[in-house]
Amino acid sequence: MTITILSIVITALKRLRANLGLTLCALAAATSAVALAAAAPAYAEVASLRLLRDEIRQQEARQGRSPFALLFRYVGAWNGPLEWERVAPADEYLRQEGIPGLDLAIDSFARHTRTAPMRLFLTTGGDTLFLKNAALGFISGIDDRIHIVDGQMPRPARESEPLEIMIARALADETGLNVGDRLTLVASGSRPATLQARVAAIWEPVNRADPAWFFPPETLSDVLLVPESSFTGAVATTLRNEVDQTLWFVRLSGENVSGAQAGPLLGRVEAVRARISGIVPGLRLEQGPAEALGIYQSRVAALSLQLFTFSVPILALVLYFAAMVAALLVHRQRGEIALLKTRGVGSAQILGVYLVEWLIIGAAALASGLPLGLLFADVMSQTRSFLDIDLTAGIAARSPGGQSLTYALGVLAATMIAAFLPALVATRRTLVDEQQQAARAARPPLWQRAYLDLLLLIPAGYGIYLLRTGGGLFRGTSAADPFANPLLILAPALLCFALGLLALRLIPLALELLARLAAAPPWVAPLVTLRALARQTDTYRGALLLLMLTLSLATFSSAMATTLDGAMHAEIGYRVGAPMQFIETGASTERPVAGQPGAQPPQRRDIREEARFLFVPVSEHLLAPGIRAATRVGRYEAIASVGTAGKRVQLVGIDRSDFPTVITRFERAWGGGESLGGLMNMLARHTDGAIVSRDLLTNGLRVGDALPMTLQLYGDQREVRFRIIAAIDLWPGLYPQDGPIVVANLNYIFDQMGGQYPYDVWIARDLEVPADAIVASVRALGIPVVDALDVATLTAREQSRPQRQGLFGLLTIGFLTAGALTLLGFLVAGLITARRRAIELGMLRALGLSGTGVAVALALEQTLLIGAGMVAGTAIGALAATLVVPFMQVGVGPYPGTPPVAPQLAWESMAGIYVAYGGALLLALLALGASLARIRLFQAVKLGDAN
């Protein structure tokens, strides 16, 4: 048995070596399939890890506590106080085994134990003065977070000497205690105990917002701190049930957590929790990473499935290439297979050899495809758009996780099945069948006979219908977020596939017609080419379909990316209004006056008599590095008097002279056919002018009419009269969906109100200077900036959103992979076809056709195929883009589709693709010509006989 298996393996290796070129092509296909399948989960893990890190930083900044923090706590008020001897085993376990056994880096590990509140007395000259109730306890692990204001750290307790304690600065300020003061602590209970203490130091936190603190430091002001040895020694000896509360607070580093580690980490945390609750009943895990890790795991799983679904069309192309290479390999061996069958070799034995061959190829593909998949994931994490990669960004994937391996094995199995089918079909054919099919294909392929191309148009059309009506493949998906809807790729890909098959049905008919037309003039080379293409469609069908599908998906992807990118930039720019926006409040002159609890707040000042707000001149912003222009923009509430009713509107006050200097985009369609400069000139001529949105004119108002409005600014209300000077449809930073828009002169608003009110500042900035640096520079000038919106920052954030980045990254690596395989497929198909036709070409040479004529015939053949494939693929992709892209809405703004962006076909990107394809295919033609140039007439005859 072993000898038989070994002989089969040796035979398979010899056969692979004999067809080394096709074997390498098959290996390339299988490796690409494995890499693409592994890339989606690997990227999902990288992207989710990036989000997890951001969430950790944000939560620590917002709440002062990391989601990867562990808080074990025992509360005596709930479970009863304990002796330290009961707690010590849990403490030792956590320090020695439990926390180190979690196998994660530890940022900080704090331990805290305290007694119940004790009565605190100050002893002076033999007298005692009650101060307050305070607990006695210790804190370890965060000594570097404590700053000694006065004195020095307490020393461990000594016999016959008072305890040295450390008090919080807040307690010292409250009670007037100083270093050196003597204190008496009296424990309550049926057997009260007394401890003598001396203040050795006064402390305060280095940083109150440091996430290493288990509680806010101010809550520890009533805890008198002693060294740990003092607590576990003298205090534990003197008091009964001294442990009223104890806790362990561990900050774990989540920086390097991977999807493969999440599950085992949760298991280890649960094991620690169960162990300590068994040691000390009532000791609980009050905070842990379970929620954060659960969200992380679900996010990785969902994004992996979503991206894998998106990759199905690309994987289908790779599988098709693998099947095509396998068919070419089997075709070269079909005579051998038929001969073996006539000599008694069973089909199972022949299939066994092929199975071993593909197992060898599959093993090599798995070994090389997984690292390549990690590289693909890195490229995806650096992608900004389709074929737009930022090599300076991204997080490197480290190792393939369980999902990557699962997906890779599944796709590899599908690849091997697709490649195994041609061998299965070939083993059912006899030598007579092969001789009958030697000249041309006996009949059209099965999909043509079954009209699969026409039938596939039905589900493709239904999928596009769902996209156009806002439907989704999965529940909850919608056009509001196209990157979460797999139909975005699946429906157009199915349409491209159906139309590609239809083109394969029509192209041979067109070539047959051209062949008949070429028979009239004495054009030998074109006639030979066209007749060969018209009669032997099976020789180029696979490569041509691969080319059409690759280019159609590339055309669609380019159009989709260009349109969605344009919509993203337009919506973000419109939402912010200018390249950057500062939300400022000014300095209020109204300060609350300290008084008794329940006192009435001070009355608001009359702004017409005394300023309520103070402002730095807007020109001061120009002193900050990176700011090129700045203008004031105020947004206020107002009610317009329309007919007999009032209508709430969005009132915007601007500086007409500075406003255009910060606006990067304003289309005439927004201004009712008027340019921004023209509208500003109108405001210059009419200080009381108001530019209103067109929907306000539907209430009987016209341009030139007066517009009375009630302005409500920070508690002040005035009646102000405006005059309508123009109508608009859109205005930067404002949405008509939120109500009618009214744009007026800011100074006119302030004059009518009697003073200045807070406004925002819009700026034009230098993109070379980081936005955070600009904000810091403005604040350094003494200008209060509450918040800032930056177009470049928001754009980068949207481009790095996992769903968007993953889709475009997947399309990018998919196109590059499919493009390379397509070029390889054309080269291989061309070489094999030329070798099949070598006898025909040799006889033509013998009949007088020059070598140049043969070269022209072959070049014309490849040029016609490539040209037909490129034209058909581009047309199919453009049709799919025209049907689908206009109905995609990008939800980067509050109202997707505002402002509207017309669909765009990315001809510039496609031109680059054409040039790349043209150059690569030219090299393929040169290689083909060089290969055939080495075949002489007698070799051609022998080769043709062999074929």
Residue, then its C-alpha position, 0 to 999 in steps of 0.5 A: m500500500t505504501i509503495t503504491i501511494l509513493s509511486i502515485v506521488i512520484t508520478a504526480l510530481k513527474r507530471l507536474r514537472a513535465n508541465l512546469g509552466l501550467t503547474l506554476c500558473a495553477l499554483a499562482a491561482a490557488t495561492s491568490a485564492v488563499a491570499l484573498a480569502a485570508a485577507a478579509p479576516a486578517y484585515a477585519e482583525v487589524a481594523s477592529l484592533r485599531l478601533l479598539r485602541d481608539e476606544i481604549r484611549q477615548q474611554e480613558a480620557r472620558q471616564g478615566r478607566s480603560p475597558f481593559a481594566l480589572l476591578f476585583r472588590y470585596v465590600g464589608a457593608w454587603n458581606g460583612p467585614l473580614e480578618w486580613e488572614r481571610v483575605a491574604p490567600a486571595d491577595e497572594y493568588l492574584r499577585q502570584e498567579g491570577i494576574p500574571g496568568l492572564d498573559l497580557a502586559i500590565d500597565s499598572f496594578a494597584r491594591h487597596t484595603r481599608t477599615a470601616p470608618m473610625r473616630l478621629f481625634l486630635t491630641t494636643g496637650g493632653d486634650t482630645l478634639f474630635l475631627k471626623n470619621a476616617a478609615l485607615g488603610f493602605i494603597s500599593g502599586i501607584d506610589d509614583r502617582i502620589h506627590i508628597v506635599d509635606g513630610q516624608m513617606p510613613r515608615p513601617a510601624r514599630e512597637s511602642e511608637p505611634l503609627e505613621i500615617m499619610i493624609a490627603r491634602a484635602l483632609a489637611d485643608e479641611t481639618g487644619l492638620n499638619v505634619g507631626d500632629r498626634l492623632t487617636l483613632v477609636a474603632s467602633g463596636s462592642r469591643p472598641a480598640t484605640l490606635q495612636a498615630r502621627v501625621a508623617a506626610i501630606w499627599e496629593p495625586v500627581n494627575r487626578a485624571d490618571p487612569a491608574w486610579f481605581f477611584p477618583p483621588e478626591t474620594l480617598s480624602d477620608v482615608l488615612l494611609v499607612p504602609e502595607s506592613s503596618f496594616t497587615g501587622a499592627v493594625a490587623t493585630t489591634l483591630r477585629n475584622e479590620v478589612d471593611q473593603t479591599l480591592w485589586f485594580v489592574r490595567l491590562s494593555g489591549e494594544n496587542v490583543s488579537g482575535a485569536q487571543a480574545g476568546p482564551l483571554l475571556g476564559r482566563v479572566e473567568a477562571v480567575r474570577a471563579r477561583i477568587s470567589g471560591i477563596v473569599p465568598g463575596l469577592r466579585l469582579e466588578q469590571g472586566p474586559a468581557e464587554a470590550l472583547g465581546i464587541y471586538q469579537s463580534r465586530v471582527a466576525a461581522l466585518s470578516l463575513q461582510l468583506f468575504t461576501f464582497s470578495v465573492p466575485i473576485l474569488a470567482l474570477v480566481l476560481y475560473f482562472a484555476a479551472m481554465v488552467a486545469a482545463l488547459l493542463v488536462h487538454r494537453q494530456r487528453g490523448e494520454i488519458a484516452l490512451l491509458k483508458t484503452r489499455g485498461v487503466g481505470s478512471a479512479q486511478i487516473l483521477g487519483v493521480y490528478l488528486v495527488e497533483w492538486l493536493i501538492i499544489g494546494a499544500a504549496a498554495l496554503a504555505s505561500g498564500l497565508p503570508l501573502g494574505l497578511l500582506f494583502a491585509d496590510v495593503m487594505s489597511q493603507t487604502r484610501s480609495f480604489l487603487d489609491i494607497d497610502l503607504t505611510a498609514g495602517i497597522a501591520a497584520r501579525s499572523p493569520g487567525g483562526q478565521s483566516l485559516t478557515y476561510a482559506l481552507g474553504v476557498l482552497a477546497a473550492t479551488m481544487i474542486a473547480a480544477f478537478l472537474p476538467a479531469l473528471v470530464a476527461t476520464r469519461r472520454t475515449l480515444v475516438d471522442e478525442q479524434q472526433q473533436a480534434a478539428r473544432a468544438a463538437r457543440p457549444p458549451l453547456w451554458q450556451r445551450a442552457y441559455l445561462d447568460l440570459l437566465l442570469l440577467i433575471p437575478a442580476g436585474y432583481g439585485i439592481y432593483l433592490l439597490r435602486t429602491g434602497g434594499g439590502l441583502f442582509r436585514g438592517t442594511s440600506a443605501a444609507d451606508p452602501f459599504a455595509n450592503p453586499l449587493l453593492i458588489l454582488a448585483p453589478a458583478l452578476l450583471c457583468f458576468a451575465l453580460g460577459l457570457l452574452a458577449l461571448r455568444l455574440i463575439p464569434l458571430a461578429l468574427e464569422l461575419l468579418a471572416r466572410l467579408a475578409a474572404a473577398p480581398p486578397w488578405v491572407a493574414p486577416l482571413v486566417t486570423l478571423r477564420a481561426l477565431a470564428r471556428q475555434t472559439d473554445t481556444y480563447r473563450g476562457a481568457l476572453l471572459l476573464l478579461m471582460l469580467t476583470l475590466s468590467l469590474a474595474t470600470f464599475s469599481s473606478a466609477m463607484a469609487t470616484t463617485l463615492d469619493g466625490a460625494m464624500h468630499a462634497e458632503i464633508g466640505y458642505r457640512v463644515g462649510a470651510p476647510m476648518q471651523f472653530i466653535e467659539t463662545g467669547a468671554s462672558t462678562e456675566r459671572p455668578v456671584a457667590g451667595q447662600p444656597g438657593a439664592q436667585p441668579p444675577q439678572r441678565r445685563d442689557i446688552r445695549e447698555e453694557a457688553r455681555f460678551l468680549f471678543v478678540p478681533v477675528s484678525e488675531h486668528l491670522l497670527a496662528p501658523g497655518i491660518r490663511a484667512a478667517t471670517r465670522v459666521g453666526r448661527y442664531e434662532a429666529i422666527a420669520s413673520v410669514g403671512t399670519a403665522g411665524k415660521r422658525v428659520q435658520l439665521v446666518g450672519i456673515d462678514r460679506s467681505d471675508f466670507p468668500t476667502v474661506i469658501t472652497r466650493f460654491e456652485r451657481a446651482w446653489g445660489g439660484g444661478e448666481s455666483l457667491g461673489g454676486l450674492m456678496n455684492m448684493l449684501a454690500r448694496h443692501t445692509d438689511g438684505a437677506i438671502v433666503s432659501r427658495d422654500l420660504l418664497t412659497n408662502g407668498l413672498r417675493v424678492g424685494d419684499a420686506l421680511p420681519m423676523t423675531l431674533q432670539l439670541y442668548g436670551d435676548q429677543r428683538e424684532v428686526r426687519f430684513r429685505i429679501i434680495a435673492a433666493i438660494d437652494l443651498w448654503p455651505g454648512l446649512y441644510p434646507q431639511d432643518g428649516p428655511i435658511v436666511v443669510a444676512n450681514l452679521n454686523y447688521i444683526f448685531d447693530q439691531m440687537g444692540g451688541q455682539y453675541p457669540y459666533d463661530v470662526w471659519i478659516a482657510r488653512d494650510l494643509e501642511v500644518p496639523a489641525d491640532a497644532i492650529v487649534a493649540s496655536v489659536r488657544a495660545l493666543g487667548i482665544p477660547v475654542v470650544d471645539a473644532l471641525d476640520v475637513a481634512t481630519l473628517t475625510a481621513r476618518e471616513q476614509s479609514r472607516p473599516q467598512r469603506q476602507g475594507l471594501f476599496g482595499l479588497l477591490t484594489i487587491g482583487f483587481l491587481t490580482a485578477g489583472a495579473l492572472t488575466l494577463l497570465g491567462f492570455l499569455v498561456a492561452g496564446l502560447i498553447t493555442a499557437r502550439r496547437r496550430a503549429i502544423e497549420l502555421g507550418m503548412l502556411r509557411a510551406l505554401g508561401l506565406s512569409g514569416t512576417g505574414v504568420a507573425v501578423a496573423l498571430a498579432l492580429e488574432q491577439t489584438l482582436l481578442i484583446g480589443a474585443g475584450m477591453v471594449a466589451g468589458t468597459a462597456i459592460g462595466a460602464l452600464a453597471a455603473t450607470l444603473v447602480v452608482p446614481f442610487m448610492q447615498v453616502g451617509v457622511g452628513p446628516y442628510p445623504g445626497t446633500p449636496p447632490v453629486a452626479p455619477q462619474l465614470a473614471w476615464e482617467s483611472m481607466a486610461g491608466i488601466y488600459v495603458a498598463y494592460g496594453g503594455a503587459l499584453l504587448l510583452a505577452l505578444l513579444a513572448l509569443g512571437a519569440s516562442l514561435a520564432r524558434i519553431r521550424l517547419f519540421q518541428a511544427v509538423k511534428l508538434g502538430d502531429a503530437n497535438 
